[in-house]
Amino acid sequence: MAEKQKGNDPEKTFRAGAVSATVWKNVNKNKEGKEFDNYTISTKRGYKDKEGEWKDTNSYSAGDIGKLKLVIGQAYEYIVTLKKEEQA
């Protein structure tokens, strides 16, 4: 039986209502082959469809923008703190 490949787990998720930003850690290699951590942020908004099932989208209404700014800012601060700790 083939082994199921495990995906990269999220580092941390920040939420404001139905809007969230997730920080992902990826290990990359530079030209010399030295590994380094690279962080990315993904965002989404949850909603219920007509059948009442929860779905996700990366489309935001004007009312979501404040929440989106908040969670992206929190994710950015988290990444900056991680990088400072890695350099210490």
C-alpha positions as CSV (number, residue, x, y, z in Angstrom):
1,M,0.0,0.0,0.0
2,A,1.4,3.4,-1.0
3,E,2.3,5.8,1.9
4,K,0.2,8.9,2.0
5,Q,2.4,12.0,1.6
6,K,1.9,14.5,4.4
7,G,1.5,18.1,3.5
8,N,3.1,21.0,5.1
9,D,1.3,21.9,8.4
10,P,0.5,25.5,9.0
11,E,2.8,27.4,11.3
12,K,0.0,29.6,12.7
13,T,-3.5,30.9,11.7
14,F,-4.9,34.3,12.6
15,R,-8.7,34.9,12.5
16,A,-11.1,37.9,12.5
17,G,-14.6,36.6,12.0
18,A,-14.8,34.5,8.9
19,V,-11.5,35.9,7.5
20,S,-8.2,34.2,8.2
21,A,-4.5,34.4,7.4
22,T,-2.3,31.4,7.7
23,V,1.5,31.4,8.0
24,W,3.3,28.6,6.2
25,K,7.0,27.6,6.8
26,N,8.9,26.2,3.9
27,V,12.5,25.1,3.9
28,N,14.4,26.2,0.8
29,K,18.1,26.0,-0.3
30,N,20.2,28.8,-1.5
31,K,22.7,28.5,-4.4
32,E,25.3,27.1,-2.1
33,G,22.9,24.4,-0.9
34,K,22.4,25.9,2.6
35,E,18.9,25.5,3.9
36,F,16.9,28.5,5.0
37,D,13.3,29.1,6.2
38,N,10.9,30.9,4.0
39,Y,7.5,32.0,5.2
40,T,4.4,32.6,3.1
41,I,0.9,33.8,4.0
42,S,-2.4,32.5,2.5
43,T,-5.8,34.1,3.2
44,K,-9.3,33.0,3.0
45,R,-12.9,33.8,3.9
46,G,-15.4,31.2,5.1
47,Y,-19.0,31.3,4.1
48,K,-22.0,28.9,4.0
49,D,-23.4,27.9,0.6
50,K,-27.1,27.5,-0.3
51,E,-27.1,24.0,1.3
52,G,-25.6,25.3,4.5
53,E,-22.2,23.7,3.9
54,W,-19.1,25.7,4.9
55,K,-16.9,26.7,1.9
56,D,-13.8,28.9,1.6
57,T,-13.0,31.6,-0.9
58,N,-10.2,34.1,-1.5
59,S,-12.7,36.8,-2.6
60,Y,-13.5,39.6,-0.2
61,S,-16.2,42.2,0.1
62,A,-15.5,45.8,1.1
63,G,-16.7,44.9,4.6
64,D,-14.0,42.2,4.9
65,I,-11.1,44.5,4.1
66,G,-10.5,45.7,7.6
67,K,-10.5,42.1,8.9
68,L,-8.2,41.1,6.1
69,K,-5.7,44.0,7.0
70,L,-5.8,42.9,10.6
71,V,-5.0,39.3,10.1
72,I,-2.4,40.0,7.4
73,G,-0.7,42.5,9.8
74,Q,-0.8,39.9,12.6
75,A,0.7,37.3,10.3
76,Y,3.4,39.7,9.2
77,E,4.4,40.6,12.8
78,Y,4.5,36.9,13.6
79,I,6.9,36.2,10.7
80,V,9.1,39.2,11.7
81,T,9.3,37.9,15.2
82,L,10.2,34.4,14.0
83,K,13.0,35.7,11.8
84,K,14.4,37.8,14.7
85,E,14.5,34.8,16.9
86,E,16.2,32.7,14.2
87,Q,18.9,35.3,13.9
88,A,19.5,35.6,17.6
